[in-house]
Amino acid sequence: MTPVLLSLGVLLAASAWTAPAAGAAPQADRSVGFPSGWEKVDVDELAEIAEGTPARKAPLVVGGDVSTQAEEPELLAVQSLRNGKFVATEKSYPAPDTGAVRARSDAYNGSWEGFAFEWDESSETYALKSLANNRYVAVEKNYTGAAQNMLRARSTSAGGWERFALYYNDSLDRWALQSTLNGLFVTMENSYTGSLQYVLRARSAAISGWEEFSLYGLDV
């Protein structure tokens, strides 16, 4: 099983744990317009990339595994371009942070850093299912403070809280995710400390660096 960097240029995580230090404050929910220079990616384009991009390999720990979700067609690893770390599901965190999604792994180690991107034709959006716990990633809009709009892999089905639009910037060769629940882009909180350091939150009205990611296809 070998993760492969996706490139359109070729083919086209509030608990009893330590609270995060003050980072970027949650912004008021508001929709954003189509971002300049960014193209919304549909299922056909993503499938084309995942099937045929022989680009450089992602870091891989020997012995890494993929869960029984390996038969899903679009299995991806996500790497934050802000801190260079891979996004993982904290399935062992206690409630209410169980399943928090954080960019904290130095390498792709297996299912903890894997996600199935499932396309919904009617809404033209993706649901992200964690391969670590087979739960869908939701935006916690009702959380307050620094944890508002954090991403958690905690849902057994995909509804409005679990839907995302996927964008790609061809000139930058970078990806971004937009929550359809609040219309905001997913950000990696690099300045947080404690158990939610590097947590992902849907809280940005624009794409400006903290919201940019690389995607790696899992060749299983």
Beta strands, then each sheet from edge to edge (+ up, - down):
strand 1: 2-5
strand 2: 39-40
strand 3: 60-65
strand 4: 75-80
strand 5: 86-90
strand 6: 100-105
strand 7: 108-110
strand 8: 114-120
strand 9: 125-130
strand 10: 136-140
strand 11: 150-155
strand 12: 164-169
strand 13: 174-179
strand 14: 185-188
strand 15: 200-204
strand 16: 213-219
sheet 1: 1+ 16- 4+ 8- 9+
sheet 2: 2+ 12- 13+
sheet 3: 3+ 7+
sheet 4: 5+ 6-
sheet 5: 10+ 11-
sheet 6: 14+ 15-
end
